[in-house]
Amino acid sequence: MRRTSPLAVTSLVCGLLGWSLLPWLGSLVAVITGHLARAEIRRTPELDGDGMAVAGLVLGYVQFAATLVGIAVLLLFFGGLVWLGTAS
């Protein structure tokens, strides 16, 4: 019987926490443990959980991308307000 990698479970749980309770910290842990889990699963044939590791990676990376897009939108919005204020 194959057992599930604890790092894959950690990656998935932290990826979910990255979207709820621990926005950046959870995502960072999800990405790191996701990569470690995938490497461990490739090295050890009796381990399973690659799908959970990938899900944790996706959740972590999407959270980082959403944060960067949100920051860019805020900067553009407030930059536009400053520009409008100085143009008149």
Stockholm file with secondary structure:
# STOCKHOLM 1.0

chainA/1-88         MRRTSPLAVTSLVCGLLGWSLLPWLGSLVAVITGHLARAEIRRTPELDGDGMAVAGLVLGYVQFAATLVGIAVLLLFFGGLVWLGTAS
#=GR chainA/1-88 SS CCEECHHHHHHHHHHHHTTTTCHHHHHHHHHHHHHHHHHHHHHCTTEECHHHHHHHHHHHHHHHHHHHHHHHHHHHHHHHHHHHHHHC
#=GC SS_cons        CCEECHHHHHHHHHHHHTTTTCHHHHHHHHHHHHHHHHHHHHHCTTEECHHHHHHHHHHHHHHHHHHHHHHHHHHHHHHHHHHHHHHC
//
